[in-house]
Amino acid sequence: MAEEDNDDDSQKTEDPTERRLEKAFEEGQIAFSRELLHWIVLASSAVLILWVFPYGMKILLRLFHSVFEMCGDPLFSAPSSPIYYQIFSTTTLLLLSLFVIVFAVLGVGFGQTKLNFTLSQLMPKAERISPKSGLKKIFGKNAVVEFIKNIAKICLVAAVMLWAVWGYKEYIKGLSTLSLNGGLKILKEIFSNMFLAALSILFLIAGMDYIYQRLSHWKKLKMSRHDIKEEIKDQEGSPEIKSRIREIRAQRARARMASSVKQSTVVITNPTHYAIAIHWNEETMEAPKVVAKGLDYLALHIRKIAEENKVPIVENPPLARSLYEKIDIDQDIEPEHYRAVAEVIKYVSELKNKWF
């Protein structure tokens, strides 16, 4: 079974077609990097914790300090005092900054999925509740690879964070001798460097995972030559159906041509290579009209229909070639052909009058 799968994968050497990509997108099969999503959560959290919140809280503390210092001032105590607006606006901005994480996650998520939402992934499937499939997910090859990858990522991040802290080992030893503000300043600098180091290495991991997911997704969508042929069949129909459609169209065209030739006034021939059926009604038409024309085999077919229906056939090679090249079916003849066609029609009329 595994060998069959490998054979199938080895045969998928062709890039996916536009239809294959559209179908995969409609079914929710999209390249998605969870590492990139995790990184954006950590990065936005670090920005809030290390820079936005400390800066905002510092402003709030200064504002509250001013409030307590000037409590007895009537102007300051008025509800319209600008300081209350500053406190309210700063507090609001700090609370709204919490949504930075939400917006960042939504932006990265929608950026990868291109706002695609499908219910096909939510539909119940037998393989999802199969114990065999469950065990394969837990102990299978992919699960082992994911476990090793996570362990390696943790070790790498820990090593980078330790390297970032190693330069501060002398400061850490002397923390007990520093003042509270000095110690907090050193700790903030250490944690900031740790976060930046961790975010840097995680950014590289997320970038590589994003590229891997894109390449893996593209590989999964690759098609074999057989798949492409089947897709073309589905879109354009099988060769048997197309052949049948062409046959029906040809039959209808022959039927229309036969009807036109039967109603024609005369058929002008080459005699064998060209055949042009002309229709003329003096009472209803301004000029004679070409109702059918053919070359070689089709010309012989037109002659045959004309003979079977007693339509006069006149051999005039120059006129037949000129009409075939210049006049389309259901089109009136041009003035340059009036004289020659009129002579043919007059000749045919005289023959009819002679015999009838």
C-alpha positions in Angstrom: 0.0 0.0 0.0 2.8 2.4 0.9 4.6 1.5 -2.3 1.5 2.4 -4.3 1.4 5.8 -2.6 5.0 6.4 -3.3 4.5 5.4 -6.9 1.5 7.8 -7.2 3.6 10.6 -5.6 6.5 9.9 -8.0 4.2 10.3 -11.0 3.0 13.7 -9.9 5.6 15.7 -11.8 3.4 18.4 -13.3 2.6 21.8 -11.8 -1.1 22.1 -10.7 -3.5 23.7 -13.1 -5.5 26.8 -12.4 -8.6 24.7 -11.9 -6.7 22.4 -9.4 -5.6 25.5 -7.4 -9.1 27.0 -7.4 -10.7 23.7 -6.3 -8.1 23.3 -3.5 -8.9 26.9 -2.4 -12.6 26.2 -2.4 -12.1 23.1 -0.3 -10.0 25.0 2.2 -6.6 23.4 1.3 -4.4 26.4 1.9 -0.7 26.8 2.9 -0.8 27.9 6.5 2.1 28.4 8.9 1.2 28.2 12.6 4.7 29.2 13.5 4.2 32.6 11.9 0.9 33.0 13.8 2.7 32.1 17.1 5.4 34.5 16.4 3.1 37.4 15.7 1.3 36.7 19.1 4.7 36.7 20.9 5.9 39.8 19.1 2.8 41.9 19.7 2.7 40.8 23.4 6.4 41.8 23.8 5.7 45.2 22.3 2.8 45.7 24.7 4.6 44.4 27.8 8.0 45.9 27.3 7.3 49.3 25.7 3.6 50.3 25.4 2.4 49.4 28.9 5.5 50.8 30.8 5.3 54.1 28.8 1.5 54.4 29.3 1.7 53.6 33.0 4.5 56.2 33.5 2.2 58.8 32.0 -0.7 57.8 34.1 1.4 57.9 37.3 2.5 61.4 36.4 -1.1 62.5 35.9 -2.3 61.0 39.2 0.7 62.6 40.9 -0.5 65.9 39.6 -4.0 65.2 40.8 -2.9 64.5 44.4 -0.6 67.5 44.5 -3.3 69.9 43.4 -6.3 68.5 45.2 -7.1 71.8 46.9 -7.0 74.0 43.8 -10.6 74.9 42.8 -9.7 75.3 39.1 -7.9 71.9 39.1 -10.8 70.2 40.9 -13.4 71.3 38.2 -14.8 68.5 36.1 -13.7 70.4 32.9 -10.0 70.3 33.9 -7.8 69.1 31.0 -6.0 66.6 33.3 -9.1 64.4 33.6 -9.4 64.3 29.8 -5.7 63.2 29.7 -6.3 60.5 32.2 -9.3 59.2 30.4 -7.7 59.3 26.9 -4.5 57.6 28.2 -6.4 54.8 30.0 -8.6 54.3 26.9 -5.5 54.0 24.6 -3.9 51.5 27.0 -7.1 49.3 27.0 -7.4 49.6 23.2 -3.8 48.5 22.8 -4.8 45.1 24.1 -6.6 44.6 20.8 -3.2 44.9 19.0 -2.7 41.2 19.5 -6.2 40.4 18.2 -5.7 42.5 15.1 -2.2 41.1 14.5 -3.5 37.5 14.7 -6.4 38.2 12.4 -4.2 40.1 10.0 -1.7 37.2 9.7 -4.4 34.6 9.7 -6.5 36.2 7.0 -3.4 37.1 5.1 -2.5 33.5 4.7 -6.0 32.2 4.1 -7.0 35.1 1.8 -10.3 35.5 3.7 -11.3 31.9 2.6 -14.0 30.3 4.7 -15.4 26.9 3.9 -17.6 24.4 5.7 -16.0 21.4 4.0 -13.3 21.2 6.7 -16.0 21.1 9.4 -17.9 18.2 7.8 -17.7 14.9 9.7 -15.4 12.3 8.1 -14.9 8.7 8.9 -11.1 8.9 9.0 -11.3 11.7 11.7 -13.0 9.4 14.2 -11.2 6.2 13.2 -8.9 4.8 16.0 -6.4 3.8 13.4 -6.2 7.3 12.0 -6.0 8.7 15.6 -3.1 6.4 16.5 -1.3 7.3 13.3 -1.6 11.0 14.1 -0.1 10.4 17.6 2.6 7.9 16.8 3.0 8.3 13.0 5.9 9.8 11.1 4.5 13.3 11.1 3.9 13.3 14.8 7.4 12.2 15.5 8.8 14.8 13.2 6.7 17.5 14.9 7.8 16.4 18.3 11.5 16.5 17.4 11.0 19.9 15.7 9.3 21.3 18.9 12.1 20.0 21.1 14.8 21.4 18.8 13.0 24.8 18.7 12.7 24.9 22.5 16.4 24.1 22.9 17.4 26.6 20.3 15.3 29.4 21.8 16.6 28.6 25.3 20.2 28.7 24.0 19.7 32.1 22.3 18.1 33.5 25.4 20.9 32.2 27.6 23.4 33.8 25.2 21.6 37.1 25.5 21.7 37.0 29.3 25.3 35.8 29.5 26.7 39.3 29.0 24.8 40.5 32.1 26.2 37.9 34.5 28.3 40.5 36.4 25.3 42.8 36.7 23.2 40.0 38.0 25.8 39.2 40.7 25.7 42.8 41.9 21.9 43.2 41.9 21.8 43.1 45.7 24.0 46.1 45.9 21.9 48.3 43.6 19.0 50.5 44.5 15.5 49.5 43.7 15.3 51.7 40.6 18.7 50.6 39.4 17.9 47.0 39.9 14.6 47.3 38.0 16.3 49.1 35.2 18.9 46.3 34.8 16.2 43.6 34.9 14.1 45.4 32.3 17.2 45.6 30.0 17.9 41.9 30.6 14.3 40.8 29.8 14.2 43.1 26.8 17.3 41.6 25.3 16.0 38.1 26.1 12.7 38.8 24.3 14.5 40.4 21.3 16.8 37.4 21.0 14.0 34.9 21.3 11.8 36.9 18.8 14.7 37.1 16.3 15.4 33.3 16.3 11.6 32.6 16.3 11.2 34.9 13.3 13.8 32.9 11.4 12.0 29.7 12.3 8.6 31.1 11.4 10.0 32.3 8.0 11.4 28.9 7.2 8.2 27.2 8.3 6.2 29.5 6.1 8.4 28.7 3.1 8.2 25.0 3.9 4.4 25.1 4.2 4.1 26.9 0.8 6.4 24.3 -0.9 4.7 21.4 0.8 1.3 22.7 -0.2 2.5 23.1 -3.8 3.9 19.6 -3.8 0.6 18.1 -2.5 -1.3 19.8 -5.3 1.1 18.6 -8.0 -0.6 16.4 -10.7 0.3 13.5 -12.9 -0.2 13.5 -16.6 -3.2 11.2 -16.1 -4.7 13.8 -13.6 -4.4 16.6 -16.2 -6.0 14.4 -18.9 -8.9 13.6 -16.6 -9.3 17.3 -15.8 -9.4 18.2 -19.4 -12.0 15.5 -20.0 -14.1 16.9 -17.2 -13.9 20.4 -18.5 -14.2 19.8 -22.3 -15.9 16.4 -22.3 -14.6 13.1 -23.5 -13.3 12.6 -27.1 -16.3 10.3 -27.8 -18.8 13.0 -26.8 -16.9 15.7 -28.7 -16.8 13.5 -31.8 -20.6 12.8 -31.4 -21.3 16.6 -31.1 -19.2 17.3 -34.3 -21.1 14.5 -36.1 -24.5 16.0 -35.1 -23.4 19.5 -36.2 -22.2 18.1 -39.5 -25.5 16.3 -40.0 -27.5 19.4 -39.3 -25.2 21.5 -41.6 -25.7 18.9 -44.4 -29.5 18.9 -43.8 -29.6 22.8 -44.1 -27.4 22.7 -47.2 -29.6 20.0 -48.8 -32.7 22.1 -48.1 -31.1 25.2 -49.5 -29.9 23.4 -52.7 -33.4 21.9 -53.2 -34.9 25.4 -53.2 -32.2 27.0 -55.4 -32.7 28.3 -58.9 -29.5 27.0 -60.4 -26.2 25.4 -59.4 -23.1 26.8 -61.1 -20.1 24.4 -61.2 -16.5 24.1 -62.2 -17.6 21.3 -63.1 -16.1 19.1 -60.3 -14.1 21.3 -58.0 -16.6 24.1 -57.3 -20.4 24.1 -56.9 -22.4 27.3 -56.0 -26.2 27.1 -55.5 -28.0 30.4 -56.5 -31.5 31.3 -55.5 -33.5 34.1 -57.3 -37.0 35.3 -57.0 -37.8 38.3 -59.1 -40.9 39.3 -57.0 -39.3 39.3 -53.5 -35.5 39.7 -54.0 -33.4 42.6 -55.1 -30.4 40.4 -56.2 -29.7 36.7 -56.5 -28.3 35.0 -53.4 -25.7 32.3 -52.7 -27.6 29.7 -50.6 -24.9 26.9 -50.6 -21.4 26.4 -51.9 -18.8 23.7 -51.7 -15.3 22.6 -52.8 -14.3 19.1 -54.1 -16.2 16.5 -52.1 -18.8 19.0 -50.9 -19.2 20.3 -54.5 -20.0 16.7 -55.7 -22.5 16.4 -52.9 -24.2 19.6 -53.9 -24.3 18.4 -57.6 -25.8 15.1 -56.4 -28.6 16.8 -54.4 -29.3 19.1 -57.4 -29.6 16.2 -59.8 -31.9 14.3 -57.4 -34.2 17.3 -57.1 -34.0 18.3 -60.8 -32.2 21.6 -60.1 -30.5 22.9 -63.2 -26.7 22.6 -63.2 -24.7 25.0 -65.4 -20.9 24.7 -65.9 -19.1 28.0 -65.8 -15.7 27.6 -64.2 -14.6 31.3 -64.1 -17.9 32.4 -62.5 -18.0 29.4 -60.1 -14.5 30.2 -58.8 -15.2 33.9 -58.5 -18.5 33.4 -56.6 -16.9 30.8 -54.3 -14.0 33.1 -53.3 -15.9 36.4 -53.0 -19.5 35.6 -51.9 -20.4 33.9 -48.5 -23.4 31.8 -48.0 -26.7 33.7 -47.5 -25.1 36.8 -49.1 -26.3 38.6 -52.2 -24.0 38.5 -55.2 -22.0 41.6 -56.0 -22.7 44.0 -58.9 -19.7 42.7 -60.8 -21.4 39.3 -61.0 -24.9 40.6 -62.0 -24.4 40.2 -65.8 -22.9 36.7 -65.7 -25.4 35.4 -63.2 -28.3 37.0 -65.1 -27.2 35.2 -68.2 -27.1 31.9 -66.4 -30.6 32.4 -64.9 -32.0 33.6 -68.3 -30.5 30.4 -69.9 -32.1 28.2 -67.2 -35.5 30.0 -67.6 -35.4 29.5 -71.3 -34.7 25.8 -70.8 -37.6 25.5 -68.5 -39.9 27.3 -70.8 -38.7 25.1 -73.7 -39.4 21.9 -71.8 -42.6 23.0 -70.0 
